Amino acid sequence: MANNYSSGEKIRLARQYLGLKQSDIVGGEITRNLISAVENNKVPLSKKTAEIVVKNINRMASEMGKDFSIDLDYLFMDTDDYNAEKDARFIIERLEKILMREKDYTEQVELWVKEVLIALKNPELKQTIYVLLGKIAKLTNDYGKQYYYFNEAFNLAFISKSFDVVLYCLEELQTICTANKYYSDLISLNKIVVEKIDSPTRETLVNSHRNIANAYLAMEQYEKAVNGIEQANVYIDDTRSQDALSNLLILGNSYQGMKMTDEAKNYYEKVMEIASSKNYTAIYEKALANLRTVQ
């Protein structure tokens, strides 16, 4: 058997999940023997039989107060290797509707997705599914699932060289890592971007090196934070830009962490001087607040 379930097996799984007998789902319209034959792959599932089974299973699930349902698309969806891409596109449409709140993300939908991902070989379609799952996980603030799904999409995007997806997933993963203090993971992710993206933009390199520096700063590894900023500065042309001043702030924070207060003051004062002349109010106020902590 392929890495998927037949229509009959899907009926059996749904029935067993709800704790129902075969006789419970026939509704007096078909025989238990027919359901048994379908579940054991002895006869194919007809559309008429499927409609009866779907109606009865969904009715009983509702009566039991279960957030569970099946439909004809699910029962007849083929997930073998030959049709996996077709099925993946169906799943993508369903997940997009869930994001738009037009459909619910039930346990049954989750089962469909797992079946398709097992059979699917196309990395671009896989990464699209994982990105959508990550977005759905955000709706419930499930950090564990968010991290897993976006990380899977991040890795697949490298395979397909979809670097816009890589950077999108990186941003999502950074938010999760920062919120949960996964600083080592954050460093590893940004190092992958720096080392493996073909011809990254200067902006990408600046941001990734700065992210690495900020992670080391949070871990109180101040010398490594300084090194990260020095690498970021290599790709900055305008030393009076907001990027440049943000880097100077991190240097000031790093030297303050190393108890090198004179160096920290010098960086904060330099930021304030340039920020004042360029009307960068937010950066000026950050530098001023930090300067007050060392005086």
GIBEL-V218092 format. One record per pair of residues at least 24 apart in sequence whose C-alpha atoms are under 6 Angstrom apart, sorted by sequence separation. I is the first residue (numbers start at 1). J is the second residue. D is the distance in whole Angstrom. If there is no record, write none. Layout:
i = [I:I]
j = [J:J]
d = [D:D]
This chain:
i = [187:226:127:206:245:12:25:127:8:9:8:25:183:222:123:202:84:84:79:81:7:4:4]
j = [212:251:153:232:271:39:53:156:38:39:39:56:215:254:156:235:119:120:116:119:75:79:115]
d = [5:6:4:5:6:6:6:6:5:5:4:5:5:5:6:6:6:5:6:5:5:6:6]
